[in-house]
Amino acid sequence: MAQASRSQQLVRSERRMFAASDDNAMMKQILSTHAPDGRLVDIKPILLIIDNVLRHITPEIDQALTAGSGRIDSFDDPTNLSAIDDVLDALAYIVHKISCEISCKCAGGGDAHATTMVILNMLSSYSWDAKVVLTLAAFAVNFGQFWLIVQLCTTNTLAKSVALLKQLPDVLEHSQTLKPHFDALNKLIKAMIDVTKCIVEFIELPCEYISSEVPPLSTAMASIPTAAYWTIRSVVACAAQITSLVGLRQEFVTSTSEAWELSSLAHKVSSIHEHLQNLLRLCYQRIEEKKQEETYKEFIRIIETPQKEISKILRVIFRKEDPHPLFSPADKTRVDIDVLRRKHVLLLISDLDISLDEIQVLEVLYKYERASSSELNYEIVWLPIVDRSAWNDSYQQKFLNLQSIMPWYTVNHPSVIEPAVIKYTKEKWRFVKKPIVVTLDPLGKVTCTNALNMMWIWGNAAFPFSTDKEESLWKSESWTIELLVDGLEPNLPNWMREEKVICFYGGEKMEWIESFTSATKKAAQTLEIGLEMVYVGKNNAKERVKKISGLITEKQLSHSWQDASVWFFWNRLESMLYSKTQHGKTNDPDIIKQEVMTILGYDGSEHGWAIFFLGTTEMVRANGERVLSSMQSFEEWEEMARQMGFIPALRKHLEGITDDHHCTRLILPGISGGIAERVVCAECGRPMEMYFMYRCCVE
């Protein structure tokens, strides 16, 4: 009964001091014990064996209290044992001294706080992590000895005799009474180990990447003394709980307050662990940011420095840990980047929302390159830029689906791309959402930060897809029907040979389309001229355009293009505008750029539009209201058309129409490269106002 009385004294002492240790006075008292002399202690091997001892005991307690039997696995790794033996050889005395101090104070009913302070003073010359590990080692010795005797006393004569001398209770006999105590003990031991590991982890953080003088590590270092105090104090509480069992073989008296005290300590130590874990996560985040910053600077240095071979550049794009970062669609295997040596490499950069239309058009170019001469010596590599923190099975399947339809090289997984490269693509290559193609020559030099524009405009004729090649191609271009249509209309050569008037028109209002096509055909019949009309749809309105195209075909109003041709037509126009903007270095009027902007402006309005060609360059265009009005009032300019020709007469008639009101909108998707801030209206020539528009169109 005296032993139980001592336990009650410890409980009352714990309650008095439980909330007091974190105030300023207590912190000063704790810190006053700390006078490290710089000695280095290799504590990781010790922590390894402590963890082995305590984590083997706690499950065995549960098994013994429930099933009545248990088994402790042997710790027989000779390498680890040898390392631990060397370390403990110099520390055995201090561990034994702490063990004796704990046993003595707990047996005498000493105050838990006072005992904790004695241990801290005893370990004053050691670092905080060493203090905790050495104290935990002493506890592991005491607890390990206790549990070995309890576990073996029913089968081993020596253990039975020692248990009799210590008057230890039969754990099986008192299993129901002891279970709450050992449950609380297990939770506290786990919390103590977790906090200890956290403290050790903080001490071992690489100082070259994080400073202990600034948060979050400075915050953590300030928290470690408190964490160490409560861990050592918890050791004392656990030891007191075990000591209280000695001498209770014949009569076991329990107190729920003891289990409560251990549970309360477990809760506090677990809270400390959670706090430290949060700080540790912040520290690792800071370290990773620092590492990525260094990697980013190194990547900039390498990619902006002339190299002798493209492999040097490609190797820094992918993580070093993966020797085969690419996936070959031909062999369905992972391959090394050496397959790209001595080739021009096109880095296709996109997210997982790259459209099938874009893939299909690129596929045509890529397969044509394979079938043509070896002069087109390039490979495409897909680099998907994704949010790795949000990666899940759905994204994985989406990635695999896209990978399966691409005939070129892809990464075997988005995670092989270095984070620094992702940052570079966004900051330097200005990737946002819309796909881009960055071209590298065989020496690894970046020759264009987005060759996708010239690929859409000229296809493989733009090889090697360099900025210089793009500029030279523009110098030889003029605004013609061929540049506008680019082979999308297979009948175009015949129509031009037959000297027909060719009309391309767009819009999404069926009433306007019917009125316009009917009036235009009537005018052509009156003049007895050949006329061909082609509906080119509307940008970013796939389902609506498909429905309208079906009605146009059904009613035989005109020709109409399929989805892929409509998509490519509008994307080429946007690519022309972006490309022209990037190369527009003079103040001279750019007819091509102005005409492209005019058509895109027409498309952005709510009405239709039309453009007429005769031959290669004779052209006139207008928005839907004006061109429909002109066709419906054809009798007013019929005579002029007979004298001047259809297109010149229509142009002159349109010039005579004054608009009291118009609203022209030029809607462009976000893309790298930027657009000139000054854009003039296609209708009146005045500068247009700039707005930002965010759109989500689900058809």
DRENDREN-443647 format. One record per residue (C-alpha): residue number from 1; residue in one letter; x, y, z. Coordinates in pm, whole numbers, plus 50000, padded with zeros to 5 digits. Example, Ala and Ser with C-alpha at 12.3 -4.5 7.8 and 13.67 -1.06 7.14 Angstrom:
<rs>
    i  aa      u      v      w
    1   A  51230  49550  50780
    2   S  51367  49894  50714
</rs>
This chain:
<rs>
    i  aa      u      v      w
    1   M  50000  50000  50000
    2   A  50299  50231  50058
    3   Q  50387  50194  49693
    4   A  50036  50303  49589
    5   S  50065  50602  49824
    6   R  50390  50708  49656
    7   S  50217  50682  49319
    8   Q  49938  50910  49440
    9   Q  50198  51165  49550
   10   L  50347  51161  49199
   11   V  50004  51217  49045
   12   R  49934  51518  49266
   13   S  50279  51654  49186
   14   E  50216  51609  48811
   15   R  49890  51799  48828
   16   R  50048  52090  49013
   17   M  50326  52125  48759
   18   F  50145  52015  48440
   19   A  50051  52362  48320
   20   A  50345  52548  48470
   21   S  50642  52444  48261
   22   D  50572  52656  47958
   23   D  50571  52997  48131
   24   N  50872  53226  48128
   25   A  50999  53134  48475
   26   M  50994  52765  48394
   27   M  51164  52821  48059
   28   K  51442  53013  48232
   29   Q  51482  52725  48474
   30   I  51501  52472  48192
   31   L  51744  52680  47985
   32   S  51966  52742  48289
   33   T  52055  52370  48288
   34   H  52185  52387  47932
   35   A  52562  52438  47901
   36   P  52679  52231  47602
   37   D  53053  52183  47569
   38   G  53044  52104  47197
   39   R  53086  51729  47231
   40   L  52945  51531  46942
   41   V  52733  51226  47012
   42   D  52627  50989  46737
   43   I  52275  50940  46867
   44   K  52112  50779  46563
   45   P  52242  50427  46636
   46   I  52123  50463  46997
   47   L  51783  50585  46883
   48   L  51763  50287  46650
   49   I  51797  50035  46931
   50   I  51569  50238  47164
   51   D  51304  50229  46896
   52   N  51359  49857  46853
   53   V  51322  49793  47228
   54   L  51018  50011  47293
   55   R  50829  49939  46973
   56   H  50870  49565  47032
   57   I  50755  49586  47391
   58   T  50437  49786  47338
   59   P  50272  49541  47094
   60   E  50376  49254  47323
   61   I  50195  49420  47612
   62   D  49875  49426  47408
   63   Q  49921  49062  47309
   64   A  49995  48954  47663
   65   L  49693  49136  47800
   66   T  49459  48998  47533
   67   A  49592  48669  47395
   68   G  49814  48570  47686
   69   S  50127  48511  47478
   70   G  50377  48706  47275
   71   R  50704  48695  47092
   72   I  50976  48956  47052
   73   D  51164  48940  46724
   74   S  51539  48933  46750
   75   F  51743  49238  46664
   76   D  52034  49064  46503
   77   D  52164  49287  46226
   78   P  52541  49253  46289
   79   T  52619  49582  46116
   80   N  52377  49781  46331
   81   L  52481  49599  46649
   82   S  52846  49675  46582
   83   A  52778  50046  46522
   84   I  52563  50074  46834
   85   D  52816  49888  47045
   86   D  53090  50134  46947
   87   V  52873  50434  47035
   88   L  52741  50297  47364
   89   D  53087  50200  47479
   90   A  53152  50568  47560
   91   L  52801  50640  47685
   92   A  52721  50334  47895
   93   Y  52812  50507  48220
   94   I  52588  50811  48170
   95   V  52298  50591  48056
   96   H  52341  50375  48366
   97   K  52361  50684  48586
   98   I  52036  50822  48444
   99   S  51872  50482  48482
  100   C  51969  50465  48848
  101   E  51855  50822  48910
  102   I  51513  50754  48760
  103   S  51472  50426  48953
  104   C  51584  50581  49279
  105   K  51368  50892  49256
  106   C  51058  50700  49143
  107   A  51102  50437  49415
  108   G  51130  50710  49676
  109   G  50821  50894  49550
  110   G  51021  51195  49433
  111   D  50869  51495  49262
  112   A  50852  51439  48882
  113   H  50954  51793  48796
  114   A  51246  51785  49038
  115   T  51361  51451  48896
  116   T  51338  51592  48543
  117   M  51550  51892  48641
  118   V  51808  51663  48805
  119   I  51839  51470  48479
  120   L  51867  51791  48276
  121   N  52145  51913  48508
  122   M  52315  51575  48483
  123   L  52312  51613  48102
  124   S  52391  51986  48092
  125   S  52698  51944  47871
  126   Y  52504  51755  47602
  127   S  52295  51894  47317
  128   W  51916  51886  47346
  129   D  51877  51590  47114
  130   A  52142  51392  47305
  131   K  51972  51470  47640
  132   V  51644  51322  47520
  133   V  51796  51018  47349
  134   L  52017  50928  47646
  135   T  51724  50962  47889
  136   L  51508  50749  47661
  137   A  51789  50490  47646
  138   A  51796  50470  48026
  139   F  51420  50419  48031
  140   A  51443  50152  47761
  141   V  51691  49963  47983
  142   N  51461  49974  48288
  143   F  51143  49900  48097
  144   G  51309  49628  47891
  145   Q  51432  49450  48204
  146   F  51090  49479  48366
  147   W  50905  49339  48068
  148   L  51148  49053  48010
  149   I  51087  48935  48365
  150   V  50709  48975  48337
  151   Q  50701  48797  48004
  152   L  50929  48505  48096
  153   C  50831  48445  48457
  154   T  50572  48180  48366
  155   T  50817  47972  48162
  156   N  51164  48055  48292
  157   T  51278  47960  48645
  158   L  51525  48246  48675
  159   A  51269  48503  48562
  160   K  51012  48354  48802
  161   S  51256  48387  49093
  162   V  51339  48749  49009
  163   A  50967  48827  48978
  164   L  50913  48678  49327
  165   L  51195  48887  49472
  166   K  51051  49202  49311
  167   Q  50697  49093  49399
  168   L  50579  49175  49047
  169   P  50211  49107  48977
  170   D  50106  48835  48736
  171   V  50014  49035  48425
  172   L  49780  48766  48296
  173   E  49607  48732  48631
  174   H  49548  49109  48651
  175   S  49506  49167  48276
  176   Q  49172  49348  48296
  177   T  49289  49573  48580
  178   L  49623  49654  48418
  179   K  49499  49709  48063
  180   P  49400  50080  48102
  181   H  49742  50150  48256
  182   F  49937  49980  47982
  183   D  49719  50132  47709
  184   A  49800  50477  47845
  185   L  50164  50377  47881
  186   N  50182  50260  47519
  187   K  50037  50587  47388
  188   L  50279  50795  47592
  189   I  50581  50587  47485
  190   K  50483  50626  47118
  191   A  50446  51003  47163
  192   M  50786  51022  47337
  193   I  50957  50837  47051
  194   D  50785  51055  46790
  195   V  50894  51378  46960
  196   T  51249  51248  47006
  197   K  51277  51162  46638
  198   C  51148  51508  46549
  199   I  51409  51676  46768
  200   V  51686  51467  46612
  201   E  51554  51550  46265
  202   F  51568  51924  46335
  203   I  51928  51903  46454
  204   E  52031  51717  46138
  205   L  51873  51956  45887
  206   P  52134  52072  45629
  207   C  52259  52413  45739
  208   E  52356  52506  45381
  209   Y  51988  52517  45287
  210   I  51824  52651  45603
  211   S  51932  52886  45882
  212   S  51858  52834  46249
  213   E  51851  53212  46285
  214   V  51526  53265  46090
  215   P  51183  53098  46091
  216   P  51069  52830  46062
  217   L  51385  52663  46200
  218   S  51444  52935  46459
  219   T  51088  52878  46584
  220   A  51154  52506  46604
  221   M  51484  52550  46787
  222   A  51308  52770  47042
  223   S  51049  52495  47092
  224   I  51299  52211  47139
  225   P  51387  52284  47507
  226   T  51019  52261  47601
  227   A  50980  51945  47392
  228   A  51288  51793  47557
  229   Y  51162  51879  47905
  230   W  50822  51718  47851
  231   T  50973  51410  47690
  232   I  51209  51356  47984
  233   R  50928  51431  48224
  234   S  50716  51170  48046
  235   V  51000  50919  48089
  236   V  50990  50987  48462
  237   A  50611  50939  48466
  238   C  50636  50610  48276
  239   A  50912  50487  48507
  240   A  50703  50582  48810
  241   Q  50411  50386  48671
  242   I  50627  50076  48624
  243   T  50792  50117  48965
  244   S  50449  50134  49127
  245   L  50387  49774  49018
  246   V  50683  49641  49220
  247   G  50570  49474  49541
  248   L  50211  49421  49431
  249   R  50223  49049  49357
  250   Q  49982  48953  49633
  251   E  49755  49255  49635
  252   F  49715  49486  49337
  253   V  49567  49827  49411
  254   T  49498  50051  49115
  255   S  49401  50412  49068
  256   T  49230  50551  48761
  257   S  49408  50881  48828
  258   E  49740  50720  48731
  259   A  49606  50613  48394
  260   W  49451  50958  48354
  261   E  49784  51126  48424
  262   L  49962  50917  48162
  263   S  49683  50987  47911
  264   S  49708  51360  47983
  265   L  50082  51352  47933
  266   A  50037  51153  47611
  267   H  49796  51419  47486
  268   K  50039  51701  47569
  269   V  50341  51527  47418
  270   S  50137  51438  47108
  271   S  50041  51804  47075
  272   I  50409  51897  47097
  273   H  50483  51640  46829
  274   E  50213  51780  46603
  275   H  50355  52131  46651
  276   L  50707  52012  46571
  277   Q  50584  51814  46271
  278   N  50422  52124  46127
  279   L  50744  52319  46172
  280   L  50941  52030  46024
  281   R  50720  52032  45716
  282   L  50781  52404  45678
  283   C  51155  52348  45713
  284   Y  51159  52078  45447
  285   Q  50949  52302  45226
  286   R  51205  52581  45272
  287   I  51491  52341  45203
  288   E  51321  52214  44889
  289   E  51261  52571  44773
  290   K  51628  52651  44829
  291   K  51737  52339  44642
  292   Q  51501  52419  44357
  293   E  51632  52774  44347
  294   E  51986  52642  44308
  295   T  51874  52388  44050
  296   Y  51687  52663  43864
  297   K  51995  52884  43849
  298   E  52203  52590  43733
  299   F  51946  52507  43463
  300   I  51951  52868  43341
  301   R  52329  52859  43327
  302   I  52338  52535  43130
  303   I  52058  52610  42883
  304   E  52190  52958  42811
  305   T  52549  52841  42764
  306   P  52659  52697  42427
  307   Q  52698  52319  42446
  308   K  52866  52062  42224
  309   E  52576  51818  42227
  310   I  52201  51831  42295
  311   S  52225  51551  42554
  312   K  52377  51795  42804
  313   I  52063  52008  42790
  314   L  51821  51718  42791
  315   R  51980  51555  43094
  316   V  51911  51859  43313
  317   I  51547  51863  43204
  318   F  51482  51527  43369
  319   R  51549  51402  43720
  320   K  51886  51233  43764
  321   E  51723  50949  43957
  322   D  51555  50821  43640
  323   P  51805  50688  43382
  324   H  51527  50621  43127
  325   P  51293  50923  43144
  326   L  51140  50884  42797
  327   F  50874  50651  42660
  328   S  50906  50527  42303
  329   P  50569  50470  42133
  330   A  50729  50250  41869
  331   D  50874  49996  42112
  332   K  50637  50065  42404
  333   T  50945  50083  42627
  334   R  51133  50334  42838
  335   V  51442  50475  42669
  336   D  51736  50698  42746
  337   I  51773  51047  42601
  338   D  52059  50926  42381
  339   V  51794  50840  42119
  340   L  51773  51217  42057
  341   R  52142  51278  41991
  342   R  52233  51478  41679
  343   K  51867  51566  41618
  344   H  51657  51878  41632
  345   V  51425  51832  41930
  346   L  51082  51990  41959
  347   L  50963  52008  42320
  348   L  50584  51996  42312
  349   I  50483  52161  42639
  350   S  50120  52143  42752
  351   D  49896  52041  43037
  352   L  49665  51739  43024
  353   D  49396  51942  42845
  354   I  49578  51948  42510
  355   S  49311  51899  42244
  356   L  49284  51603  42010
  357   D  49275  51850  41720
  358   E  49620  51979  41812
  359   I  49755  51627  41847
  360   Q  49607  51520  41512
  361   V  49751  51815  41319
  362   L  50093  51763  41477
  363   E  50067  51395  41396
  364   V  50018  51473  41027
  365   L  50333  51689  41026
  366   Y  50532  51436  41229
  367   K  50439  51136  41015
  368   Y  50504  51335  40698
  369   E  50851  51406  40833
  370   R  50902  51032  40883
  371   A  50791  50951  40531
  372   S  50989  51230  40363
  373   S  51359  51283  40317
  374   S  51604  51271  40605
  375   E  51657  51646  40575
  376   L  51372  51692  40824
  377   N  51576  51553  41112
  378   Y  51359  51627  41416
  379   E  51190  51450  41705
  380   I  50904  51564  41925
  381   V  50907  51509  42302
  382   W  50593  51575  42506
  383   L  50652  51744  42842
  384   P  50321  51756  43034
  385   I  50318  52030  43298
  386   V  50091  51927  43585
  387   D  50015  52017  43945
  388   R  50184  51730  44125
  389   S  50016  51808  44455
  390   A  49678  51734  44297
  391   W  49789  51421  44107
  392   N  49548  51129  44137
  393   D  49432  50817  43953
  394   S  49209  51022  43725
  395   Y  49501  51238  43609
  396   Q  49717  50929  43571
  397   Q  49461  50769  43340
  398   K  49424  51092  43143
  399   F  49802  51106  43101
  400   L  49816  50744  42982
  401   N  49531  50802  42736
  402   L  49709  51100  42580
  403   Q  50040  50917  42578
  404   S  49883  50624  42393
  405   I  49769  50839  42097
  406   M  50092  51034  42054
  407   P  50329  50887  41792
  408   W  50632  51075  41931
  409   Y  50842  51043  42246
  410   T  50681  51135  42577
  411   V  50803  51136  42935
  412   N  50730  50806  43108
  413   H  50567  51009  43386
  414   P  50527  51384  43451
  415   S  50723  51350  43776
  416   V  51051  51292  43586
  417   I  51053  51658  43481
  418   E  51266  51871  43712
  419   P  51064  52132  43906
  420   A  51320  52392  43798
  421   V  51235  52318  43434
  422   I  50865  52364  43503
  423   K  50942  52701  43660
  424   Y  51158  52795  43361
  425   T  50885  52705  43110
  426   K  50645  52938  43289
  427   E  50880  53227  43360
  428   K  51109  53227  43056
  429   W  50916  53041  42788
  430   R  50589  53193  42914
  431   F  50384  52876  42911
  432   V  50044  52935  43070
  433   K  49771  52710  42933
  434   K  49789  52693  42556
  435   P  50047  52441  42425
  436   I  50383  52567  42303
  437   V  50668  52402  42115
  438   V  51023  52495  42215
  439   T  51284  52397  41956
  440   L  51641  52288  42028
  441   D  51903  52240  41760
  442   P  52142  51939  41770
  443   L  52377  52137  41997
  444   G  52099  52207  42246
  445   K  52058  52574  42156
  446   V  51705  52711  42192
  447   T  51617  52835  41844
  448   C  51254  52931  41912
  449   T  51052  52954  42234
  450   N  50727  52873  42053
  451   A  50748  52717  41710
  452   L  50386  52602  41721
  453   N  50274  52922  41544
  454   M  50498  52865  41242
  455   M  50412  52493  41239
  456   W  50043  52581  41212
  457   I  50113  52841  40941
  458   W  50371  52666  40721
  459   G  50397  52310  40850
  460   N  50726  52133  40784
  461   A  50824  52407  40540
  462   A  50926  52603  40851
  463   F  51192  52347  40949
  464   P  51424  52385  41144
  465   F  51155  52594  41319
  466   S  51389  52870  41428
  467   T  51303  53235  41484
  468   D  51525  53330  41190
  469   K  51340  53087  40964
  470   E  51006  53228  41076
  471   E  51118  53581  40998
  472   S  51245  53486  40653
  473   L  50917  53309  40572
  474   W  50718  53620  40658
  475   K  50934  53832  40430
  476   S  50826  53621  40134
  477   E  50455  53619  40224
  478   S  50170  53845  40115
  479   W  49797  53848  40189
  480   T  49655  53591  39949
  481   I  49377  53340  39943
  482   E  49637  53063  39963
  483   L  49781  53204  40288
  484   L  49432  53232  40434
  485   V  49311  52884  40336
  486   D  49636  52680  40324
  487   G  49498  52379  40139
  488   L  49195  52341  40366
  489   E  48967  52368  40064
  490   P  49062  52093  39814
  491   N  48856  52251  39532
  492   L  49034  52585  39554
  493   P  49285  52530  39266
  494   N  49004  52434  39027
  495   W  48786  52728  39131
  496   M  49073  52969  39080
  497   R  49152  52818  38742
  498   E  48788  52867  38644
  499   E  48811  53230  38763
  500   K  48521  53197  39000
  501   V  48442  53438  39279
  502   I  48516  53254  39602
  503   C  48344  53351  39925
  504   F  48442  53234  40272
  505   Y  48196  53329  40542
  506   G  48131  53263  40911
  507   G  47882  53320  41187
  508   E  47638  53125  41400
  509   K  47297  53269  41319
  510   M  47115  53044  41076
  511   E  46870  53315  40970
  512   W  47157  53541  40861
  513   I  47332  53253  40680
  514   E  47021  53167  40479
  515   S  46955  53530  40389
  516   F  47317  53600  40296
  517   T  47374  53290  40083
  518   S  47044  53336  39903
  519   A  47105  53705  39822
  520   T  47466  53643  39714
  521   K  47374  53357  39483
  522   K  47099  53571  39329
  523   A  47349  53853  39261
  524   A  47596  53611  39099
  525   Q  47322  53464  38879
  526   T  47220  53811  38772
  527   L  47579  53889  38672
  528   E  47622  53540  38527
  529   I  47950  53486  38713
  530   G  48080  53171  38877
  531   L  48046  53171  39255
  532   E  48152  52926  39522
  533   M  48070  52978  39891
  534   V  48233  52803  40186
  535   Y  48117  52817  40548
  536   V  48419  52826  40782
  537   G  48227  52827  41110
  538   K  48312  53019  41423
  539   N  48603  52996  41664
  540   N  48552  52796  41986
  541   A  48195  52694  41908
  542   K  48242  52335  41794
  543   E  47900  52190  41870
  544   R  47705  52489  41741
  545   V  47912  52497  41422
  546   K  47860  52125  41370
  547   K  47484  52172  41393
  548   I  47488  52469  41154
  549   S  47712  52284  40905
  550   G  47464  52000  40904
  551   L  47178  52238  40819
  552   I  47383  52412  40548
  553   T  47460  52078  40384
  554   E  47102  51960  40422
  555   K  46961  52278  40261
  556   Q  47244  52294  40005
  557   L  47320  52654  40091
  558   S  47696  52626  40031
  559   H  48002  52417  40100
  560   S  48100  52372  40469
  561   W  48411  52237  40638
  562   Q  48443  51952  40887
  563   D  48531  52011  41253
  564   A  48907  51959  41213
  565   S  48930  52206  40924
  566   V  48727  52468  41110
  567   W  48950  52433  41418
  568   F  49269  52453  41213
  569   F  49150  52757  41016
  570   W  49091  52965  41328
  571   N  49402  52843  41507
  572   R  49616  52934  41205
  573   L  49470  53284  41206
  574   E  49551  53324  41576
  575   S  49900  53185  41514
  576   M  49952  53437  41233
  577   L  49859  53721  41465
  578   Y  50090  53605  41746
  579   S  50374  53536  41507
  580   K  50334  53872  41335
  581   T  50321  54051  41671
  582   Q  50646  53888  41783
  583   H  50820  53986  41459
  584   G  50664  54331  41420
  585   K  50975  54540  41480
  586   T  50890  54836  41255
  587   N  50616  55095  41244
  588   D  50535  55016  40880
  589   P  50174  54906  40815
  590   D  50144  54527  40811
  591   I  49865  54428  40571
  592   I  49866  54060  40669
  593   K  49843  54137  41040
  594   Q  49565  54390  40984
  595   E  49360  54151  40769
  596   V  49400  53868  41021
  597   M  49292  54095  41306
  598   T  48994  54208  41101
  599   I  48866  53852  41046
  600   L  48925  53763  41412
  601   G  48738  54081  41505
  602   Y  48449  53980  41284
  603   D  48440  53641  41454
  604   G  48427  53806  41796
  605   S  48108  53992  41709
  606   E  47757  53856  41734
  607   H  47698  53882  41359
  608   G  47838  53696  41061
  609   W  48100  53809  40813
  610   A  48224  53735  40461
  611   I  48537  53771  40251
  612   F  48535  53748  39868
  613   F  48832  53659  39648
  614   L  48882  53659  39275
  615   G  49212  53511  39181
  616   T  49497  53526  39431
  617   T  49483  53879  39566
  618   E  49165  54060  39453
  619   M  48966  54074  39774
  620   V  48690  54249  39967
  621   R  48545  54173  40310
  622   A  48281  54309  40547
  623   N  48089  54228  40860
  624   G  47758  54046  40846
  625   E  47521  54343  40857
  626   R  47698  54541  40586
  627   V  47757  54253  40348
  628   L  47399  54126  40380
  629   S  47260  54475  40329
  630   S  47480  54515  40020
  631   M  47365  54187  39869
  632   Q  47000  54257  39938
  633   S  47035  54598  39771
  634   F  47233  54459  39476
  635   E  47018  54645  39224
  636   E  47171  54971  39354
  637   W  47521  54876  39241
  638   E  47446  54618  38971
  639   E  47544  54848  38689
  640   M  47871  54935  38864
  641   A  47940  54563  38904
  642   R  47892  54503  38532
  643   Q  48138  54782  38454
  644   M  48402  54732  38725
  645   G  48359  54371  38818
  646   F  48190  54217  39118
  647   I  48459  54263  39382
  648   P  48565  54623  39295
  649   A  48200  54728  39277
  650   L  48117  54566  39608
  651   R  48417  54735  39768
  652   K  48310  55077  39633
  653   H  47954  55019  39749
  654   L  48071  54921  40099
  655   E  48286  55233  40118
  656   G  47974  55441  40068
  657   I  47793  55284  40361
  658   T  47835  55478  40683
  659   D  47785  55304  41018
  660   D  47616  55510  41285
  661   H  47702  55242  41537
  662   H  47926  54935  41551
  663   C  48080  54716  41819
  664   T  48389  54521  41715
  665   R  48545  54269  41952
  666   L  48877  54091  41908
  667   I  48881  53786  42138
  668   L  49212  53603  42172
  669   P  49308  53314  42399
  670   G  49582  53352  42658
  671   I  49916  53241  42515
  672   S  50284  53307  42554
  673   G  50430  53585  42348
  674   G  50183  53861  42422
  675   I  49983  54094  42198
  676   A  50060  54453  42109
  677   E  49881  54690  42343
  678   R  49760  54910  42055
  679   V  49505  54744  41828
  680   V  49291  54943  41584
  681   C  48930  54872  41491
  682   A  48878  54701  41155
  683   E  48567  54912  41090
  684   C  48676  55266  41174
  685   G  49050  55253  41240
  686   R  49027  55394  41591
  687   P  49228  55233  41876
  688   M  49035  54959  42052
  689   E  48999  54941  42429
  690   M  49164  54648  42604
  691   Y  48966  54428  42848
  692   F  49036  54101  43025
  693   M  48784  53823  42973
  694   Y  48762  53492  43159
  695   R  48550  53234  42985
  696   C  48435  52878  43044
  697   C  48240  52739  42750
  698   V  48101  52389  42794
  699   E  47896  52276  42496
</rs>
